[in-house]
């Protein structure tokens, strides 16, 4: 069992004036992890708090609720303007004196982590876990349900009531560049792509597409029996990611 120390509540503001609910676990070694959750999740959930506890062995941790999620303001844009949320958390880590910042993102958060590193930079390494390489994927039953939640009024109401996730009713205009389309811009920042061979949302082709679009330094880990994102990530895998970030950044 991972014991998570007391969290320091934080309120961040993005460059487009969205209030972001966040928390900080102080750490040493000059390294801070920005923890980016998946769609409809929150840093307050037990799975994210357990992950924060493991990563805290290697440095500080800032967990945030993306816009439209949990106690944050705004509306979810499902991977587009969430890069500004990560940028606000990275800036907060720098203000607290951390010399190195690693972004670790899960599922939607993994796509956001890739896009943030490519479009904004300013981080020392990126770990993308269980992330889609491209948009509009409907090849699995779970992803068809996700698209129903995003695109239909009844779906948006359902996730608002059940998961406290408020989704922008207006779709993307223009459509943002997909993670694989920008992954090549991350270098020379190290990129780690992690995917499970038992992922029910995104098949392994997404991990391979993202990895192949990136440039060195990059690594691809295909994890046996690993399902999807933060809820399925065992402590041993998070420990490996923490060790990788401590060595890579």
C-alpha positions as CSV (number, residue, x, y, z in Angstrom):
1,X,0.0,0.0,0.0
2,X,1.3,3.5,-1.0
3,X,1.1,6.1,1.7
4,X,0.4,9.6,0.2
5,X,1.7,12.5,2.3
6,X,-0.5,15.6,2.9
7,X,-1.3,17.6,-0.2
8,X,-0.9,21.3,-0.6
9,X,-4.0,22.7,-2.4
10,X,-3.2,25.0,-5.3
11,X,-5.3,27.2,-7.6
12,X,-3.8,27.9,-10.9
13,X,-4.9,30.1,-13.8
14,X,-4.2,29.4,-17.4
15,X,-3.3,31.9,-20.1
16,X,-6.9,31.9,-21.2
17,X,-8.1,32.7,-17.7
18,X,-9.5,29.2,-16.7
19,X,-9.2,28.4,-13.0
20,X,-7.5,25.0,-12.4
21,X,-7.8,23.0,-9.2
22,X,-4.5,21.4,-8.4
23,X,-2.4,20.0,-5.5
24,X,1.3,19.7,-4.7
25,X,3.3,17.0,-3.0
26,X,6.7,18.6,-2.1
27,X,9.7,16.5,-3.1
28,X,13.5,16.6,-3.4
29,X,16.1,15.9,-6.1
30,X,15.1,19.0,-8.0
31,X,12.5,17.1,-10.1
32,X,8.8,17.7,-10.3
33,X,6.2,15.5,-12.0
34,X,3.1,17.1,-13.5
35,X,0.4,14.4,-13.4
36,X,-2.1,14.6,-16.2
37,X,-5.2,12.5,-15.8
38,X,-7.5,10.8,-18.3
39,X,-10.9,11.8,-19.6
40,X,-13.5,12.2,-16.7
41,X,-10.8,11.5,-14.0
42,X,-9.4,13.8,-11.3
43,X,-6.3,14.1,-9.2
44,X,-8.5,13.6,-6.2
45,X,-9.4,10.0,-7.2
46,X,-7.6,7.2,-5.3
47,X,-5.8,5.8,-8.4
48,X,-4.2,9.2,-9.2
49,X,-3.3,9.8,-5.5
50,X,-1.6,6.3,-5.4
51,X,0.4,7.2,-8.5
52,X,1.4,10.5,-7.0
53,X,2.6,8.7,-3.9
54,X,4.8,6.4,-6.0
55,X,6.2,9.3,-8.1
56,X,6.9,11.3,-4.9
57,X,9.8,8.9,-4.2
58,X,11.6,10.5,-7.1
59,X,10.6,14.2,-6.8
60,X,7.7,16.6,-6.2
61,X,4.3,16.0,-7.8
62,X,1.7,18.5,-9.1
63,X,-1.7,16.9,-9.8
64,X,-4.3,18.9,-11.6
65,X,-7.9,18.6,-12.7
66,X,-8.2,19.5,-16.4
67,X,-10.6,22.3,-17.3
68,X,-14.2,21.0,-17.1
69,X,-13.2,18.2,-14.7
70,X,-13.8,18.0,-11.0
71,X,-13.3,21.3,-9.2
72,X,-11.7,23.2,-12.1
73,X,-13.5,25.8,-14.1
74,X,-14.2,26.0,-17.7
75,X,-15.3,23.2,-20.1
76,X,-13.4,20.2,-21.4
77,X,-12.1,20.5,-24.9
78,X,-11.0,16.8,-24.8
79,X,-7.3,17.3,-25.5
80,X,-7.1,20.7,-27.3
81,X,-6.8,23.6,-24.9
82,X,-5.8,21.3,-22.0
83,X,-2.2,22.0,-23.1
84,X,-2.7,25.4,-21.4
85,X,-3.7,23.6,-18.2
86,X,-0.4,21.6,-18.3
87,X,1.5,24.8,-19.1
88,X,0.1,26.5,-15.9
89,X,1.2,23.5,-13.8
90,X,4.7,23.5,-15.3
91,X,5.0,27.2,-14.6
92,X,3.9,26.5,-11.0
93,X,6.6,23.9,-10.6
94,X,9.2,26.3,-11.8
95,X,8.0,29.0,-9.4
96,X,8.5,26.5,-6.6
97,X,12.1,26.1,-7.5
98,X,12.1,22.8,-9.3
99,X,15.0,22.7,-11.8
100,X,13.5,19.8,-13.9
101,X,9.9,19.0,-14.8
102,X,8.5,15.8,-16.1
103,X,5.0,15.5,-17.5
104,X,3.3,12.1,-17.1
105,X,0.0,11.8,-18.8
106,X,-2.6,9.0,-19.0
107,X,-5.0,8.4,-21.9
108,X,-6.3,11.8,-22.8
109,X,-3.7,13.3,-20.5
110,X,-1.0,11.4,-22.4
111,X,-2.2,13.0,-25.7
112,X,-2.1,16.4,-23.9
113,X,1.4,15.7,-22.6
114,X,2.6,15.0,-26.1
115,X,0.9,18.0,-27.6
116,X,2.1,20.3,-24.8
117,X,5.8,19.2,-25.2
118,X,5.6,19.7,-28.9
119,X,3.7,23.0,-29.0
120,X,4.9,24.7,-25.8
121,X,8.2,23.0,-24.8
122,X,9.8,23.9,-21.5
123,X,9.8,20.5,-20.0
124,X,12.6,18.0,-19.4
125,X,10.9,14.7,-20.3
126,X,7.5,13.4,-21.2
127,X,5.8,10.0,-20.4
128,X,2.7,9.3,-22.4
129,X,0.8,6.3,-21.1
130,X,-2.2,4.6,-22.8
131,X,-2.6,7.6,-25.1
132,X,-4.3,7.8,-28.5
133,X,-2.1,8.7,-31.4
134,X,-4.9,10.2,-33.5
135,X,-8.4,11.6,-33.0
136,X,-11.9,10.1,-33.7
137,X,-10.9,6.5,-33.1
138,X,-14.0,4.4,-32.8
139,X,-12.6,0.9,-33.2
140,X,-13.4,-0.4,-29.8
141,X,-16.7,-0.5,-27.8
142,X,-15.3,1.7,-25.0
143,X,-14.2,4.4,-27.5
144,X,-17.6,4.3,-29.1
145,X,-19.1,5.1,-25.7
146,X,-16.6,7.9,-25.2
147,X,-17.7,9.5,-28.4
148,X,-21.3,9.2,-27.4
149,X,-20.5,11.0,-24.2
150,X,-18.7,13.8,-26.1
151,X,-20.9,14.3,-29.1
152,X,-24.4,13.7,-27.9
153,X,-26.3,16.1,-25.6
154,X,-27.6,13.1,-23.5
155,X,-24.0,11.8,-23.2
156,X,-22.6,15.1,-22.0
157,X,-25.4,15.3,-19.4
158,X,-24.6,11.8,-18.3
159,X,-20.9,12.4,-17.7
160,X,-21.7,15.8,-16.0
161,X,-24.0,14.1,-13.5
162,X,-22.0,10.9,-13.0
163,X,-18.4,12.1,-13.3
164,X,-18.5,15.9,-12.8
165,X,-17.1,16.4,-16.2
166,X,-18.4,19.4,-18.2
167,X,-17.8,19.1,-22.0
168,X,-17.9,21.9,-24.5
169,X,-21.0,21.4,-26.6
170,X,-19.3,23.0,-29.7
171,X,-16.9,20.6,-31.3
172,X,-13.3,21.5,-32.4
173,X,-13.0,24.3,-34.9
174,X,-10.4,24.0,-36.2
175,X,-9.5,20.4,-35.4
176,X,-6.2,20.5,-33.4
177,X,-3.2,18.6,-34.6
178,X,-3.3,15.0,-33.4
179,X,-0.5,13.7,-31.1
180,X,1.3,11.7,-33.9
181,X,1.3,14.8,-36.1
182,X,3.3,16.8,-33.6
183,X,5.3,14.1,-31.9
184,X,8.4,14.8,-34.1
185,X,8.7,18.3,-32.6
186,X,9.3,17.0,-29.0
187,X,13.0,16.1,-29.6
188,X,15.5,16.7,-28.1
189,X,13.3,16.3,-25.1
190,X,13.1,12.6,-24.1
191,X,9.8,10.9,-24.8
192,X,8.5,7.6,-23.3
193,X,5.5,5.9,-24.8
194,X,3.9,3.2,-22.6
195,X,1.0,1.0,-23.7
196,X,-0.5,-2.2,-22.4
197,X,-1.2,-5.2,-24.6
198,X,-4.5,-5.6,-22.8
199,X,-5.7,-2.0,-23.4
200,X,-9.5,-2.2,-24.1
201,X,-9.7,1.4,-25.4
202,X,-6.7,1.8,-27.8
203,X,-4.9,-1.1,-29.6
204,X,-1.1,-1.2,-29.8
205,X,-1.1,0.5,-33.2
206,X,-1.6,3.8,-31.4
207,X,1.6,3.4,-29.4
208,X,3.5,2.3,-32.5
209,X,2.2,5.2,-34.5
210,X,3.1,7.7,-31.8
211,X,6.6,6.2,-31.3
212,X,7.3,6.1,-35.1
213,X,6.3,9.7,-35.5
214,X,8.6,10.9,-32.8
215,X,12.4,11.3,-33.0
216,X,15.2,10.3,-30.7
217,X,15.6,10.3,-27.8
218,X,12.5,8.1,-27.4
219,X,11.5,4.8,-25.9
220,X,8.5,2.4,-26.4
221,X,7.4,0.1,-23.6
222,X,4.8,-2.5,-24.4
223,X,3.6,-3.8,-21.0
224,X,2.2,-7.3,-20.8
225,X,-1.3,-7.7,-19.3
226,X,-1.5,-3.9,-18.7
227,X,-5.0,-2.5,-19.3
228,X,-5.8,1.2,-19.7
229,X,-4.4,4.3,-18.0
230,X,-4.3,5.2,-14.4
231,X,-6.9,2.8,-13.1
232,X,-5.0,-0.2,-14.4
233,X,-1.4,1.0,-13.8
234,X,0.4,-1.2,-11.1
235,X,2.8,0.4,-8.7
236,X,5.7,-1.4,-10.3
237,X,5.0,0.3,-13.6
238,X,4.8,3.7,-12.0
239,X,8.0,3.0,-10.2
240,X,9.7,2.2,-13.6
241,X,8.3,5.5,-15.0
242,X,9.6,7.4,-12.0
243,X,13.1,5.9,-12.4
244,X,13.1,6.6,-16.2
245,X,12.2,10.3,-15.6
246,X,14.8,10.7,-12.9
247,X,17.4,9.4,-15.2
248,X,16.2,11.1,-18.4
249,X,15.5,14.6,-17.2
